Amino acid sequence: MTDHPTPAPHSAGSSAQPSVGSSTPPFAGCPVAAPSVGAPVPPSAAEAPAPAAEAPAPAPAPDLFTWEFAADPYPAYAWLREHAPVHRTTLPSGVEAWLVTRYDDAKQALADQRLSKNPEHHAEPAHAKGKTGIPGERKAELMTHLLNIDPPDHTRLRRLVSKAFTPRRVAEFAPRVQELTDRLIDEFAAKGSADLIHEFAFPLPIHAICDLLGVPREDQDDFRDWAGMMIRHQGGPRGGVARSVKKMRGYLAELIHRKREALPAEPVPGEDLISGLIRASDHGEHLTENEAAAMAFILLFAGFETTVNLIGNGTFALLTHPEQRARLQRSLAAGETGLLETGVEELLRYDGPVELATWRFATRPLALGGQEIAAGDPVLVVLAAADRDPARFADPDTLDLSRRDNQHLGYGHGIHYCLGAPLARLEGQTALATLLTRLPDLRLGAEPADLRWRGGLIMRGLRTLPVEFTPRD
């Protein structure tokens, strides 16, 4: 996760490649060589062959990080894949970084140990480092989480929390996810309309991850407010996000203290994740309080926004592809689950919740996609571009819920593969299946072109998703 700077017109970084965002096509203005002295005299017009047709001019480079780009980045990513697959650019925050857009390059970069997650490897001055992470996490002493560290610390911390996301543990959590889903739909079903982002896609994963972490039910509304501040301020002032991070840090420190005081001598079945982290730190795992707080924080932060966007983007895709939505509804009505499972994977590939993988920094010079990456350079893998790469996926711009060959990168690859992916899949499948079953005539309440997408850097999601349907009791 990282900050979401305000979209701004693209400014090209230093690179030998054509400048994406420039109004001048690549190679425009190159002088035509004059005939050399002593060259043969050309034949007469009557004898001259017909002039060859001129090659069409290359398409102009697209602008990046504009509001138009945020609404539909895929044409720009297609241009990058073809003309500048590993491209150095200046981001709206002012940080220069490499964008990796082809599938094979992306998969290589995600698993390359020479690309560190630790922002200390960033070559820019210290003041610039605050632009590459979650606002306020450094001051709140929340840096030592899975998105900012490398092995062996990453291996140690991931092992401590991975047991909370095993298929068995997630399956045990399924009834709670269904209960939350039904309760949220109950709250707006009788109205005949809703904003599916704020009334459904947002609160569902917030309450689910709070339950998993062990945040008491009476405190979960506070977490919902803090998380909402993070989403509302993406693309806006950084101060609001930093204040929410500080409040979360203070609350987590207090919660860890309270749970440590009340922790039973032996684990109980279904013990919450924060209690498990405390138990590990108290029994020789060398987990500091800061590490425990940072782990709880990033699991909450990363555990809600990806699922908000999975549900929001997925519902939007289904409502704008009625034939695919009808296929899924028929499958669900027949009691089948296969199309739902492959369908959620396809929604993750087609318009997934994470547009760019979180920051990586070269620890030494390396070659990637024909470009030389210098030590200290930031590298951003564009998952949304890689997952539409025609060299890897047949008809990549077509939504096909039954797609089988679908090794998408929506949740990453390698040792930093999303830890919470099983829970996110459960929430996405439950949310979409229940929506389409309980509200079978669900439809958009606005023109698709009128919807606004959040203009962030890492995540891709709608600000609102107005829908209409026949009111239900």
C-alpha positions in Angstrom: 0.0 0.0 0.0 1.1 3.5 -0.5 0.0 7.1 -0.7 -2.3 8.1 -3.6 -1.1 11.4 -4.9 -3.4 13.8 -6.7 -3.4 12.9 -10.4 -1.6 15.5 -12.5 -0.5 15.7 -16.0 2.4 13.4 -16.7 6.0 14.7 -16.5 8.5 12.6 -18.3 11.6 11.4 -16.4 15.0 11.1 -17.9 15.0 8.2 -20.3 16.2 7.3 -23.7 12.7 6.1 -24.5 10.0 8.3 -26.0 8.3 10.5 -23.4 4.9 9.1 -22.5 2.6 12.1 -22.1 4.5 14.2 -24.7 2.4 15.6 -27.5 5.2 14.9 -30.0 5.2 11.4 -31.5 8.4 9.4 -31.1 11.2 10.4 -33.4 9.2 13.4 -34.8 11.4 16.1 -36.2 14.3 13.8 -37.3 15.9 15.5 -40.4 15.8 13.7 -43.7 19.3 13.0 -45.0 20.1 15.1 -48.1 21.5 13.4 -51.2 25.3 13.0 -51.0 27.6 14.8 -53.4 28.2 12.7 -56.5 25.1 10.6 -56.0 23.5 9.2 -59.2 21.1 11.4 -60.9 17.6 10.1 -60.4 15.6 8.9 -63.4 13.2 11.2 -65.2 9.7 11.5 -63.8 8.4 9.3 -66.6 10.8 6.5 -65.7 10.6 6.9 -62.0 8.8 4.2 -60.1 5.7 5.1 -58.2 6.5 6.4 -54.8 6.1 3.9 -52.0 3.2 4.6 -49.6 4.4 6.3 -46.5 4.3 4.2 -43.3 1.5 5.4 -41.0 2.8 7.7 -38.2 3.0 6.0 -34.8 0.2 6.7 -32.4 1.0 9.6 -30.1 2.1 8.7 -26.6 -0.7 8.8 -24.1 -0.9 11.0 -21.0 -0.6 9.3 -17.7 -2.1 10.1 -14.3 -4.8 12.4 -15.6 -8.5 12.0 -14.6 -9.2 10.5 -18.0 -6.4 8.0 -17.5 -7.8 7.0 -14.1 -11.2 6.3 -15.7 -9.6 3.9 -18.3 -5.9 3.3 -18.1 -5.9 0.3 -20.4 -5.3 2.0 -23.8 -2.3 3.8 -22.2 -0.9 0.6 -20.8 -1.3 -1.1 -24.2 0.8 1.7 -25.7 3.5 1.2 -23.0 3.6 -2.5 -23.5 4.2 -2.0 -27.2 6.5 1.0 -27.2 8.1 1.4 -23.8 7.5 -1.8 -21.7 9.9 -0.7 -19.0 9.6 3.0 -18.9 11.1 5.6 -16.6 8.7 8.4 -15.7 8.1 11.1 -13.1 5.0 10.3 -11.0 2.6 13.1 -9.8 4.4 13.0 -6.4 7.6 14.0 -8.1 9.3 10.7 -7.6 11.0 9.1 -10.6 10.3 5.4 -11.1 10.3 2.6 -13.6 6.9 1.3 -14.8 7.0 -2.4 -15.8 4.0 -3.4 -18.1 4.6 -6.7 -19.9 3.6 -9.9 -18.2 6.9 -11.7 -18.4 8.9 -8.7 -17.2 6.4 -8.1 -14.4 6.6 -11.7 -13.2 10.4 -11.5 -13.2 10.4 -8.3 -11.3 7.9 -9.5 -8.6 10.2 -12.4 -7.8 13.6 -10.7 -8.2 15.5 -10.5 -4.9 17.6 -7.7 -6.2 14.4 -5.5 -5.9 14.0 -4.8 -2.3 10.8 -3.8 -0.5 12.7 -1.8 2.1 12.4 2.0 1.3 15.9 2.5 2.9 17.2 1.4 -0.5 15.6 4.3 -2.2 18.4 6.5 -3.7 16.6 9.8 -3.4 17.0 12.0 -0.3 15.3 11.1 2.9 12.5 13.7 2.4 11.4 11.9 -0.8 11.0 8.6 1.0 7.7 9.8 2.6 6.2 9.9 -0.9 6.6 6.2 -1.4 4.7 4.7 1.5 1.6 5.1 3.6 1.5 8.7 4.9 2.4 8.9 8.6 3.6 5.3 8.9 7.2 6.4 9.6 6.3 8.9 12.4 3.8 6.4 13.9 6.6 3.7 14.0 4.6 1.4 11.8 7.3 0.7 9.1 8.2 -2.8 10.1 5.4 -4.6 8.2 5.3 -7.1 5.4 5.2 -4.4 2.6 8.4 -2.8 3.8 10.8 -5.6 4.7 12.8 -8.3 3.1 14.0 -11.8 4.2 14.9 -12.9 6.8 12.6 -10.6 8.7 9.8 -10.9 6.1 10.0 -14.7 6.4 9.8 -14.6 10.2 6.9 -12.2 10.3 4.9 -13.8 7.5 5.2 -17.2 9.2 3.6 -15.8 12.3 0.5 -14.6 10.6 0.1 -17.0 7.7 -1.8 -19.5 9.9 -4.7 -17.0 10.1 -5.2 -17.2 6.3 -5.0 -21.0 5.7 -7.8 -22.5 3.6 -9.1 -24.2 6.7 -9.2 -21.1 8.8 -10.8 -19.1 6.0 -13.4 -21.7 5.5 -14.2 -21.6 9.2 -14.8 -17.8 8.8 -17.2 -18.2 5.9 -20.4 -18.2 8.0 -19.4 -14.8 9.5 -18.7 -13.4 6.0 -22.1 -14.6 4.9 -23.8 -13.1 8.0 -22.1 -9.7 7.4 -23.1 -9.8 3.7 -26.7 -10.5 4.4 -26.9 -7.9 7.1 -25.5 -5.2 4.9 -27.9 -6.0 2.1 -30.8 -6.1 4.5 -30.0 -2.5 5.4 -30.7 -1.2 1.9 -32.8 -3.9 0.2 -36.1 -2.2 0.9 -35.0 1.2 -0.6 -34.6 0.1 -4.2 -31.3 1.9 -4.6 -27.9 2.1 -2.9 -24.4 3.2 -3.3 -22.7 -0.2 -3.3 -19.3 1.2 -2.4 -20.2 3.0 0.8 -23.1 0.8 1.9 -21.7 -2.6 1.0 -18.3 -3.1 -0.5 -16.6 -0.8 2.1 -18.1 -2.0 5.4 -18.0 -5.7 4.6 -14.2 -6.2 4.6 -13.7 -3.7 7.4 -15.9 -5.7 9.8 -14.5 -9.0 8.6 -10.8 -8.1 9.1 -11.6 -6.5 12.4 -13.2 -9.7 13.6 -10.2 -11.7 12.4 -7.8 -9.4 14.2 -9.8 -9.4 17.4 -11.0 -5.7 17.4 -14.1 -5.7 19.7 -17.4 -5.1 17.9 -18.0 -1.9 19.9 -14.8 -0.4 18.5 -15.2 -1.4 14.9 -17.1 1.8 13.9 -13.9 3.8 14.9 -11.9 1.6 12.5 -14.5 2.2 9.8 -14.2 5.9 10.2 -10.4 5.9 10.1 -10.4 3.6 7.0 -12.9 5.9 5.4 -10.6 8.8 6.0 -7.9 7.0 4.1 -10.1 6.3 1.1 -11.6 9.8 1.0 -8.2 11.5 1.2 -6.5 9.4 -1.5 -5.6 11.9 -4.2 -6.1 14.7 -1.7 -4.3 16.2 1.3 -1.9 13.8 2.9 -2.6 15.1 6.4 -5.9 13.4 6.8 -4.4 10.0 6.1 -1.5 10.6 8.5 -3.9 11.6 11.3 -5.9 8.4 10.8 -2.7 6.4 10.8 -1.7 8.0 14.1 -5.1 7.3 15.6 -5.0 3.7 14.5 -1.5 3.4 16.0 -2.6 4.7 19.3 -5.6 2.4 19.4 -3.6 -0.7 18.5 -1.0 0.0 21.2 -3.8 0.2 23.7 -5.5 -2.9 22.4 -2.3 -4.9 22.4 -1.7 -3.9 26.0 -5.3 -4.9 27.0 -5.1 -8.2 25.2 -1.7 -9.0 26.8 -3.1 -8.4 30.2 -6.1 -10.7 29.6 -4.3 -13.4 27.5 -5.0 -16.9 28.8 -2.1 -19.3 29.5 -3.0 -21.5 26.5 -4.4 -20.7 23.1 -8.2 -21.1 22.7 -9.8 -22.4 19.5 -10.3 -19.6 17.0 -7.9 -17.3 18.8 -7.8 -13.8 17.2 -4.8 -12.8 15.2 -3.6 -10.0 17.6 -3.7 -12.4 20.5 -1.6 -14.8 18.4 0.9 -12.1 17.7 1.2 -11.3 21.3 1.6 -14.9 22.3 4.4 -15.3 19.7 6.2 -12.2 21.0 5.9 -13.5 24.6 7.2 -17.0 23.7 10.5 -16.5 22.0 9.6 -15.3 18.5 11.3 -11.9 19.1 8.3 -9.9 17.9 8.5 -6.4 19.3 5.4 -4.3 20.2 6.1 -2.1 17.2 6.3 -5.1 14.9 3.0 -6.4 16.4 1.3 -3.1 15.9 2.7 -2.7 12.4 1.5 -6.2 11.5 -2.0 -5.5 12.8 -2.1 -2.2 11.0 -1.0 -3.4 7.6 -3.3 -6.4 7.7 -6.2 -4.1 8.4 -5.1 -1.5 5.8 -4.3 -4.0 3.1 -7.1 -6.3 4.1 -10.0 -4.0 3.5 -9.1 -1.8 0.5 -8.3 -4.6 -1.9 -11.6 -6.2 -1.2 -13.6 -3.0 -1.4 -12.2 -2.6 -5.0 -12.7 -6.3 -5.9 -16.4 -6.1 -5.0 -16.8 -2.6 -6.5 -14.9 -3.2 -9.8 -16.3 -6.7 -10.1 -19.9 -5.6 -9.7 -19.4 -2.8 -12.2 -17.8 -5.2 -14.7 -20.8 -7.5 -14.4 -23.3 -4.8 -14.8 -21.6 -3.5 -17.9 -21.3 -7.0 -19.4 -24.9 -8.3 -19.2 -24.3 -11.5 -21.0 -21.6 -12.5 -18.6 -23.7 -11.5 -15.6 -26.6 -13.5 -17.0 -24.4 -16.6 -17.3 -23.3 -16.2 -13.7 -26.9 -15.8 -12.5 -28.0 -18.9 -14.3 -25.1 -20.9 -12.8 -25.9 -19.7 -9.3 -29.5 -20.5 -9.7 -28.5 -24.1 -10.6 -26.5 -24.3 -7.4 -23.2 -24.4 -9.2 -20.0 -22.8 -7.9 -17.5 -23.4 -10.7 -18.3 -20.3 -12.8 -18.3 -18.1 -9.6 -14.8 -19.3 -8.8 -13.4 -18.8 -12.2 -15.4 -15.6 -12.6 -13.8 -14.0 -9.6 -10.4 -14.8 -10.9 -11.3 -13.3 -14.2 -12.6 -10.1 -12.5 -9.3 -9.9 -10.7 -7.5 -10.1 -14.1 -9.8 -8.0 -16.1 -10.1 -4.9 -13.8 -8.5 -5.9 -10.5 -8.3 -3.9 -7.3 -4.5 -3.4 -7.3 -3.4 -1.4 -10.3 0.3 -1.3 -9.5 2.2 -3.6 -7.1 3.7 -1.8 -4.1 7.1 -0.2 -4.3 10.4 -2.0 -5.0 13.9 -0.5 -5.0 16.9 -1.9 -6.9 19.7 -2.9 -4.5 22.2 -3.1 -7.3 22.3 -2.4 -11.1 20.1 -4.8 -13.1 18.6 -5.3 -16.5 14.9 -5.5 -16.9 13.0 -5.6 -20.2 16.0 -4.2 -22.1 16.5 -1.3 -19.7 19.3 -0.8 -17.2 17.9 -0.1 -13.8 20.4 1.8 -11.5 20.9 0.9 -7.8 18.4 2.8 -5.7 15.8 3.3 -8.5 12.2 2.6 -7.6 10.4 0.0 -9.7 6.6 -0.2 -10.0 5.1 -3.3 -11.6 1.9 -2.4 -13.4 -0.3 -5.4 -12.6 -3.2 -4.0 -14.6 -1.0 -3.8 -17.7 0.6 -7.2 -17.3 -2.8 -8.9 -16.8 -4.0 -7.5 -20.2 -0.9 -8.6 -22.1 -1.9 -10.3 -25.3 1.4 -12.3 -25.3 0.1 -14.1 -22.2 -3.8 -14.0 -22.4 -6.0 -14.7 -25.4 -8.4 -11.8 -26.1 -7.1 -10.0 -23.0 -9.6 -7.1 -23.3 -12.6 -9.5 -23.3 -14.3 -10.4 -20.0 -14.8 -14.2 -20.0 -15.9 -15.6 -16.6 -15.2 -19.2 -17.7 -11.5 -18.4 -18.6 -9.4 -21.3 -17.4 -5.8 -20.4 -18.4 -5.7 -17.5 -16.0 -2.5 -17.2 -14.1 -3.1 -13.5 -13.4 -0.9 -11.3 -11.2 -3.7 -9.6 -9.4 -2.4 -10.7 -6.0 1.2 -10.5 -6.9 3.8 -13.3 -7.3 6.7 -14.7 -5.3 7.4 -14.3 -1.6 5.2 -11.1 -1.4 2.1 -12.8 -2.9 -0.9 -11.4 -1.1 -1.2 -13.1 2.3 -4.9 -12.4 2.6 -5.8 -13.6 -0.9 -7.9 -16.6 0.3 -10.0 -14.3 2.6 -10.4 -11.7 -0.2 -11.6 -14.4 -2.6 -14.1 -15.7 0.0 -15.4 -12.2 0.5 -15.6 -11.5 -3.2 -17.4 -14.7 -4.1 -19.8 -14.3 -1.2 -20.6 -10.7 -1.9 -21.2 -11.1 -5.7 -23.2 -14.3 -5.4 -25.4 -12.9 -2.7 -26.0 -9.6 -4.5 -26.9 -11.3 -7.8 -29.2 -13.8 -6.0 -31.0 -11.5 -3.7 -31.2 -8.5 -6.1 -31.6 -10.3 -9.4 -32.5 -7.2 -11.4 -29.6 -5.1 -10.1 -28.7 -2.3 -12.5 -26.5 0.7 -12.7 -28.1 3.9 -11.3 -25.9 6.2 -13.4 -24.2 6.2 -16.8 -20.8 4.4 -16.7 -19.1 7.4 -18.1 -20.4 9.5 -15.2 -18.8 7.4 -12.5 -15.5 8.7 -11.0 -12.5 6.5 -10.2 -10.2 7.3 -7.4 -7.1 8.9 -8.8 -4.6 7.0 -6.8 -1.4 5.3 -7.8 -1.5 1.8 -6.3 -5.2 0.9 -6.0 -7.9 1.0 -8.6 -11.5 1.6 -7.5 -14.6 3.5 -7.9 -15.5 6.5 -5.6 -19.2 5.5 -5.8 -21.3 2.8 -7.4 -25.0 3.8 -7.5 -27.4 1.0 -8.3 -31.1 0.4 -8.5 -33.3 -2.7 -8.1 -36.8 -3.8 -7.2 -37.2 -3.2 -3.5 -37.1 -6.3 -1.4 -38.5 -7.0 2.1 
